[in-house]
Amino acid sequence: MKYLMAISKIPSYFLGKANLKTVNFMSEPITLGDILMPVEPVSPPYGIAMIIRKTARLLINLALLTAIFALPTWWYLARPNIDKNIIITLTVALAILWLIVAYRNQAVEHSQNAQRRNLHFLLANDRYGFMRDLRLDTKTVIIDGSNIYHFGRANGLDAQPLGELAHQLRAEGYRIVCFFDANIYFTLNEHGAFPNDHIHAPGLLKTIFGLEYDEIYVVPSGVQADKYVLDSLKHLPISFAVTNDRYRDYAKEYTSVMKDALWRKGVVLTKNGIMLR
């Protein structure tokens, strides 16, 4: 690589500090899900099976609506000799069936929304469901992905700093969680990172930044990743953030997270390469 990583002694620096957050791992909870999951188990809000079911419901709904309008039209234009009472009966039956399906779809959607509301936001918007399995006894790095990407962009390196940092920290035994703002795909597209015809999906971030799927968390549209970063730090005992943002707007809400200098490390460029400050 053009720039060599210059990150050293991070594990001993963080794990050796007396005021580092501690937890008793001899008893429950063991994972982040143990802390944040509701008492009753809730199905993940996202997943292939859920997408298939939702698509099937949509297609059935569209098919019934199409049949309701197409049947009378077909009868009037092509088969006017068929008894109109039969056509009326079939059309009414299709309309009733459509109402039943629409009501069922609405009930399912309402139920899923209720489940999401019962989930902590760190879990509710986790597309791959890996956050709930994060162990509390694992040293974890929470990366502000959008922030570090913009840092790389400003220094003519684009995705390189984030990719190298993630690779090096992973090699040193850290669990990586990288949060991105929802507009990251549009930003990367504007910067020419991928063609316009590519679907906006985590696979692009995996390729561009060298991350794994279970390290990528794109927050919902309309919210910033800042709160996700800070809340993760709040609940994960052995963790720190990689970001050049000091999150001053959140200082009062997350006083316990920002009480000392251990909670974050910024990124700088030196003659030796990319370094954590």
N, C-alpha and C positions, 0 to 999 in steps of 0.2 A: 504494500500500500504506500501511497505517496506520503501520507502522514503516519508516523508511528505513534502508537498509544503510549502515553506516559502516565499511567495510573498505577500507583504502587502503595502498598501498605493500607489499603482501604479496609480490609477485614479487621486487621488488628487495631486500626484507628477507631473504628466504630464499636467493635465488640469489646475493646479494652477500656472504654470510658465508664467511669463509675456511675454517671448519671444517665446512662442509656436505659430506656424503658425495659422492664423485666416482666416476666410472667411465669407462673407456676405451671410447667408443662406436665406435671405428674397427674393432673386432673383435667377434666373438661373445662372449657371447650378446647378443641384441638385445631379446628379450622375456622376460617372467617365465616363460613356458612353456619357454624355452630353458634356464633354470636349474633348474626344478622338475620338468619332464617326465622320466619314465624313458627309458632308451635306446631301448627298443622303443615305438613309438607305441601309445597306448591310446585307445580310443573314449571320447567323453564319457559320464559315468555317467548323464546325464539327457538328455532330448530327446523330441520328439513321436514319432519313429519307434520309440524304445525303449518309450514308453508304449503305443503301438498294439500292438507285438509282445507286450508283457507282458499286455495286456488280452485279446488273441487267445488266448494260451496258457491264461489263466484260464477263458475262455469254453469252449474246447474241453474242458478238464478237467471243468468243471461239466456240460457236455452229455453226456460219456461216463458220468459217475457217475449222472446222471439216467436215462440209457438203461438202464444196468445194473439199476437197481431198478425202472424202469417196465415193461420188457419182460416179466418174469415176472408182475408184477401185472396187466398188460393181458391176458396169456394166461389167467391164472387166472380173472379176472372176466368177460372179454368173449369170448375165443376158446378155451375149453377143449377144443374138438374138434381143434385143431391138435396134431400129434404133439409130445409133450413133449421128445423128443430134439432136435428142431429148435430149440426154445426154449432148451434147455440149451446146445446148441452155440453159438447166437448170443450167449447171455449170457456164456459162457466167452470167446468171441472178443472181445467188448466189454471184458471185464475185463482180458484180456491187452493189448489196445490201450491201455486206460487206464493200465496199469502202464508200458508203453513211453513214453507221453506224460508221465506223472508223473516217470519217471526222466530223460527228456530235459529237462524243465523244471528239475529239481533240478540237473542238470549245467550248464545255462545260468546259473542263479542263482549257482551256485558259481563259475563262470568270471567272472561280472560282479563278484562280491564280491572275487575275487582281483585283478581289475583295479583296483578301487577302493583296495584295500590297497596297491597299488604306486604309487598317485598320492599326491602331497603333499596334505595336507588342504585347502589353499587351492584346489586344482584339483578334488579329488574331490567336493566338495559345491557346486560352482559350477554352478547350474542352467542358466545361459545360456552357459557356456563362455567368458566374456569375460576372465577373469583371466589365462589363458595368453597372451592377445594384448596384454597391457599392455606398452607399450614402456618400457624402462629409461631412455630419454632424454627421457621426457615427465614434466613436473611433475605430481604426483598428490596429491590430498587424500584421506586415508582418514578417513571420518566414522563415528564411533560413533553410528549412527542411533538406537538405543534410548535411549542416554544423552542425546542432544540433544532427543529427543522428550519425555523425562521433564522435562528442564529447561524446555521450552516449556510443558508441562502445569502445572508448579509455578508458573509465572508467568502463567497464564491465557491463554497463546497457542497451546497445543496444537501443531499441526504447523507453524505459521508460521515459527518460527526455523530449523528444519531446511530447509524449502523455500526460504526467502530466502537462507540461506547457500549452499546448493547452486547456486542460480541465479546468485548473484553470483560465486562462485568459478569456475563454469563459464564465465561471461562473461569472466573474467580469464585464461582459457586453461588452467585446471587440469582434469585428468582426475579425475572423481569416482568413488570407490568407497565405497558406504555399506553398512556391516554392521548387520544387525538380529539380535537374539536371536530364537529360534524362537517365543517367546510374544508377539511383537509383534502378531499378528493378534487374539489373545484380549484383549490389553490395549486395542487400538484399539476392539474391539467393546464391551468393558466401558465405555469412555468415550463410546460413542455415535457413533463415527466412521463406522460403516456398519451396515446392518441385519443381523439375525441370519441371514437367508436367503442372504447373500452367501457365495460360495465363498472360502476363504482362499487367495489367489493373489497373486503380485507385482503384478498389475494394480491391486490396491487400493492398494498402497504407491506405485505410479506416480502414481495419481490424487490421493491424499491429500497426498503430499509434493512432487509436481512433479518426480519423478525419472524417468530413462530406465530401460528394462529392463536395459541393460548397465551400470547403476550400482547395481543392487540385488542384495544378497547376504544371504539369510536363512540363518543357520547352523543345523546340525542340532539337534534337540531333545536336551536333556541337557548341552549345552556352552554356554559363554558366548562372546559375540563378541569379548571382550577379546583372546584369543590370536590370533584372525584379524586383528585390527587391528594388533597388535604384530608379527606375522610378516610382514605385508604391508610394514610400515615397514622391517623388517629386510632385505627383498629388493629394495625399490624405492629406488634411490639418491636420487632427487629427490622426496621425499615428506615430509609431516607429517600428524599426526592432528588432527582437530577433536573434542575431547571435554573434559568437565569432570572426568573420572575420571583420576586419576594412576597407576592400575594398580600400586600399591605392592606388591601380592602377586606381581608378576611382575618386580620390580626385579633380582633375581639372574639370572633366566633371560634377560632382555633388557637386560643392562647396556650393550651396544654401542648399542642403540636409544635408551636414556635417558641417555646420557652427557653431554648438554648440554641447553640450554633450547629447542633448535630442533625437537625431535621432536613437540611438541604445542602446540596453542593452545586455550584455554578460551573459552567463550562467556559474555558478560555483557550485561545490559541497561543502557543509559544513557539520558540525556535525548535523545541523538541517535539512539537506536534499538538495533539488535542489532549487537554488535561482537565481533570476535575479540580475545582478550586475549593 
